[in-house]
Amino acid sequence: MNTYNQGMQQINECRQYAQQLIQQTQQGTQQYKQMLQQEQQNVQMLEQMIQRERQATQIIQHTLQGHDQAIQQCQQIIQTCNQLEQEIRNQSSHSMTYGQSATASYQPMQQQTHQMMNQMNMHQQQQQQPSTFQSSNYSQQ
């Protein structure tokens, strides 16, 4: 083979290698584009999850505040019960000592007791209301 033919053969081989490299690079580019698209979808999904988690956090915080209020109301009810008990004991011992009837002072205490029971019933109804947060949000993933 002469030099001319060898040179032409080397040029053709070089061209073929370059074309192979172009094809391989284009295939790699396609793979990277697919990876990029998948990662962008992952980012969107994670952002949606973060948003749901923020909403869940707000609901839980609101529920905890409601629990704190309920505890305070129950403590007030206990205090009122203790006061009523003490008043009844005082009036009972006073009635026995002085022979007076405790019926007149029993009426306001009965009203307080009814108010406390109404508060407790309202609180129980509030606690029984279903929460707007549903764990099914997590099952969508």
C-alpha positions, 0 to 999 in steps of 0.5 A: 500500500502506498502512502496515499492509500494509508493516509486515506485509510487513516482519515476514514478511520478517524472519521468513523471514530469521530462519528462513533464518539458523536453517537455515544455522546448523543446517547449520553446526552439523552440519558442525562436529559432523562436523568434531569427530567426525573430529578425535576419530577423528584423535586416537585414531588418533594416540594409537595410532600414538604407542603403537606408536612407543613400543613400537618404541622400546623394542624398538630400545633392547632390541636395541641393548643386546643388540648392546652385550652381543654386542660385549662378548662378542666383545671378550672372545673376542678377548682370550681368543684373544689370550691362548691364542695367546700361551700357545701361542707361549710353550709352543711356544718353551718346549718347543723350548728345553727339549724338553718336550711341550705336550700337557698344557697344550693340554687346558685351552686346547682347553676354553677354545676350545670354550667360546668357540665355544659362546658364539659359537654361542649369540650367533649363534642369539640374533641370528637370532631374529625380532624381535617388532617388525614394520614391518607396524604402519606399513602399517596407517595 
